[in-house]
């Protein structure tokens, strides 16, 4: 045979033939070697074989085989080699050492056959037998690959999810199940996994996608587990189609976006996991600047220290509530400016654990309105106080001169003159009462009312009020009975206000009572420190549906009542305010045509408590 | 002799009312429409009592009361503050200024005379100070 033909037979041999020098440099590399490993003869020759095709984790094995070749001149084995593109191939290798006459190594000649596919079929048979039944029972799609990344097993869930028949998948690179744009990087990830195989979630924090046979992409979650077998390590991937969850997530995000408030979702660790675009607008940050950052970024520095404690408090008892009720809260913008906010918090339970959703509203406008409202109210009260003063001055002349005339100081009057002057006087007094009530109301509202508690005899104060109303009581032949328990005989309260309250309640009782009716005044303590005053009449009664209107200014229940019974329409409203100003409360019970009972509770230092305090004073 | 009452009030009708009520009960009355006029009158006159409106144009009634109470010749004259305010603080301000009594407007024509008489009697019962 001529040399050229021999050369051609070597070059065109269907198996890879290669020769390396004792220093591992490639001397010869035929066309089949190029096909298996991806390097041309020109690229390969002169370079070390270990650098070209031997995976890092096979170097030790390779050294052992090398020793065997030197010792026995021949070795036949199966192993894994790395291609130029990084992917792995299974090869069946026969190596032979060629030596010099003196026994020194001259070169190593080897033929290598690509058995990747054969190996896959072998592996497939093995794992099918071992795991197939087991893996059919899991709800996830299972795809198992061997070290070369070829699929060796799929369960029927995987066939369904990816839309392939089992036999279309066995033996081909697993990358067929990935969108094209991820395939190249996947090779590398896969070999990294084999370098340090352990069970884990694939691409934690990344969005992963699978691709179906029809080209449709879908979001997935993948967990990886290494599986040691007698044929080497395999990787089992459990693939879950999370399209539905993604859709729910997208709905949630859309909902979040549609909320008028800025929404921030924060985990137990205080890191921001989600914000809507209202947050970007309100705080001036881009979304990417916020995600993963501590939520304290949005809190003015002077409040930051306490914030984590508040947060762990929320997580210890999660329930929807307003943040910092009764407090003025502030947000901090990216540009360093602060603004008032209102925040409501809700717990969100997710499969990733508990989160808190904060709805944040810019309260700048609201605080401004509140301030303006407060201001307006104060002006109104001042105006009323001044008006009342101005209105009383002319009344001085009206009331004073009519009294003076009725008393016939300037001279005698006839009956008609006296009657009409009495009408003038009563109208003047009515107007005065109205003005006084308005003045008192405005004092309560503007916070100018003061409390001056003194210790006084309750019975005397009650008698004083009764005597003022005596003319009216006599006309209607009403009986007033008062009962004051022993401990309520002396009380410490603002006497003037006590008299005012009792006067209002009693005059109501008289006005709305029938001729010959009865009024009972009961004063006692219903608990230590709680003085109780009850005024019960036998009058026309009040429809329970009218109770809410009872204590509202100028809301007389029967529009004719003023004409028939007199009164300002302010009495009960004022009474309630005076009582509440003292920390007390007023209740009403009534039955139509049977009567009404008002009950006033006022906090007061009870005599019993004072007695207890005395021994301490002695010691 | 009829007791003499000086009434200081800038409101003419109120001034007239108080005057008429006291005149009808056998009091002599001198009137002033402001503090300055009253001060002028007091240079030649020592009344038995002064009814002093607190809110006056110019010098107010409390300032005049302080001047009166600082004057050895006038300090024993009872001063009764007249006010349309019903604030408790006003009563305190009046007594701080040296007022001997306090009447809230509108005045009660029936009790005014008794109040005036009681204060004059009390002042006269007091032994003269040095």
Interface residues (C-beta under 8 A of the other chain):
Chain A: X389 X392 X393 X394 X395 X396 X397 X398 X399 X400 X401 X403 X404 X407 X409 X410 X428 X432 X436 X439 X448 X450 X452
Chain B: X11 X13 X14 X17 X18 X20 X21 X24 X84 X85 X86 X87 X88 X89 X105 X106 X107 X108 X109 X110
